[in-house]
Amino acid sequence: MLHDHAKLISAIAASGEIVGRKKLQKMIYIAKKRLFPFDEKFEFHFYGPYSEELTLRIEELGNLGFLKETREEKGNYYQYRYSVTKSGKEFLENQKLKMPDLTTIFTDLNKQTARFLELVSTILYFDHLSKAEVADKIATLKSSQRYTDEEIEAAYAYIEKLDKA
């Protein structure tokens, strides 16, 4: 019971603290695409791949007292910080969770900006298309972000780095 919830706690624990709902979504999606065993379903949304299941599980983990969600006012928007509580750590210790080590990938993902992870996750979402078709999708769907060719190349290089890790 709560096996998928335990996986999310494990990911957040490996990260220490994750700042931003969008960043959390992208980190889980990218790890899933790199074959880590996350089961949430993702659809393409305004900010790239998004999972309603993930949003609900994170809310449930907060309600259970396993995750701490801190809301900070940042002028005209709110920013959320996520960390594992003592109860969450105890819950995780009592689970018979079979997960690969998440520390390396989640530490690395957490160092990236949400903007960059949005680009990486968008590229991975369209990984069945050619590089030129992906670039067209980015230009169309992410026109407000104004990603440069250099940023797109950096995202592809980052994906290759993750594949080698």
C-alpha positions in Angstrom: 0.0 0.0 0.0 1.2 3.5 -0.8 4.1 2.0 -2.9 4.0 4.7 -5.5 3.9 7.3 -2.8 7.0 5.8 -1.2 8.8 6.1 -4.5 8.1 9.8 -4.6 9.3 10.3 -1.0 12.4 8.4 -2.0 13.0 10.8 -4.9 12.4 13.9 -2.8 14.6 12.5 0.0 17.4 11.9 -2.6 17.1 15.6 -3.7 17.1 17.1 -0.2 14.6 19.8 -1.1 12.9 20.6 -4.4 11.9 24.2 -5.1 8.9 24.5 -7.4 5.9 22.4 -8.5 7.0 22.5 -12.1 10.5 21.4 -11.3 9.2 18.5 -9.2 7.0 17.4 -12.1 9.9 17.6 -14.6 12.3 15.8 -12.4 10.0 12.8 -11.9 9.1 12.8 -15.7 12.8 12.9 -16.7 13.7 10.1 -14.3 10.8 8.0 -15.6 12.0 8.5 -19.2 15.4 7.4 -18.1 13.8 4.1 -17.0 13.4 4.8 -13.2 10.3 3.0 -12.0 7.8 5.8 -11.6 4.3 4.9 -12.6 2.6 8.2 -12.9 1.0 8.9 -16.3 2.0 12.2 -18.0 0.3 14.3 -20.7 1.6 17.3 -22.5 0.5 20.5 -20.8 1.3 24.2 -20.9 4.7 23.7 -19.2 5.5 20.4 -20.8 4.8 16.9 -19.5 2.4 17.1 -16.5 0.9 14.4 -14.3 -2.4 14.9 -12.4 -1.6 11.6 -10.6 1.7 13.1 -9.4 0.0 16.3 -8.2 -2.6 14.2 -6.2 0.0 11.9 -4.7 2.1 14.9 -3.5 -1.0 16.5 -2.0 -1.8 13.2 -0.2 1.8 12.9 1.1 1.5 16.4 2.5 -1.9 15.5 4.1 -0.4 12.4 5.6 2.5 14.4 7.1 5.2 12.7 5.1 6.1 15.7 3.0 6.4 19.3 4.0 5.1 21.8 1.4 6.2 25.4 2.1 4.5 28.2 0.2 6.4 31.3 -0.4 5.0 34.5 -1.8 7.2 35.8 -4.7 5.6 39.1 -5.7 2.9 38.1 -8.1 3.1 34.3 -7.7 3.7 31.6 -5.1 6.6 29.2 -5.0 6.5 25.9 -3.3 9.3 24.0 -1.5 9.1 20.2 -0.9 11.0 18.2 1.7 10.6 14.9 3.5 9.4 15.1 7.1 10.6 12.9 10.0 7.4 10.9 9.6 8.1 10.6 5.9 11.6 9.2 6.6 10.2 6.7 9.1 7.5 5.7 6.6 10.2 5.2 3.9 12.4 3.1 6.2 9.5 0.7 6.9 8.7 0.2 3.2 10.2 -2.7 1.3 10.9 -0.5 -1.6 13.0 -1.8 -4.4 14.4 1.2 -6.2 17.6 1.9 -7.9 19.8 4.6 -6.2 18.2 7.9 -7.0 20.8 10.1 -5.4 22.9 10.8 -8.4 20.2 11.6 -10.9 18.0 13.6 -8.5 20.9 15.6 -7.1 21.9 16.4 -10.7 18.4 17.2 -11.8 17.8 19.4 -8.8 20.8 21.6 -9.7 19.2 22.5 -13.0 16.7 25.3 -13.5 13.0 24.6 -14.0 13.2 26.3 -17.4 16.0 24.0 -18.5 14.2 20.9 -17.1 11.0 22.0 -19.0 13.0 22.0 -22.2 14.7 18.6 -21.5 11.3 17.0 -20.6 9.7 18.5 -23.7 12.5 16.9 -25.9 12.0 13.6 -24.1 8.2 13.8 -24.5 8.7 14.0 -28.3 11.6 11.5 -28.4 9.8 9.5 -31.1 10.3 12.5 -33.6 13.4 13.5 -35.4 15.6 16.3 -34.0 14.3 18.7 -36.6 10.6 17.9 -35.8 11.3 18.3 -32.1 12.9 21.7 -32.8 9.7 22.7 -34.7 7.5 21.5 -31.7 9.6 23.5 -29.3 9.4 26.6 -31.6 5.6 26.2 -31.8 4.6 25.0 -28.3 7.3 26.9 -26.4 7.4 30.1 -28.4 7.0 32.2 -25.3 10.1 30.6 -23.7 12.2 31.6 -26.7 14.6 28.7 -26.4 17.8 29.2 -28.5 19.5 26.6 -30.6 22.3 26.6 -28.1 19.9 25.8 -25.2 18.3 23.0 -27.3 21.7 21.5 -28.0 22.6 21.8 -24.3 19.4 19.9 -23.5 20.3 17.1 -25.9 23.8 17.0 -24.4 22.3 16.8 -20.9 20.1 13.9 -22.0 23.2 12.1 -23.3 25.0 12.7 -20.0 22.0 11.2 -18.1 22.1 8.2 -20.4 25.7 7.5 -19.5 25.3 7.9 -15.8 
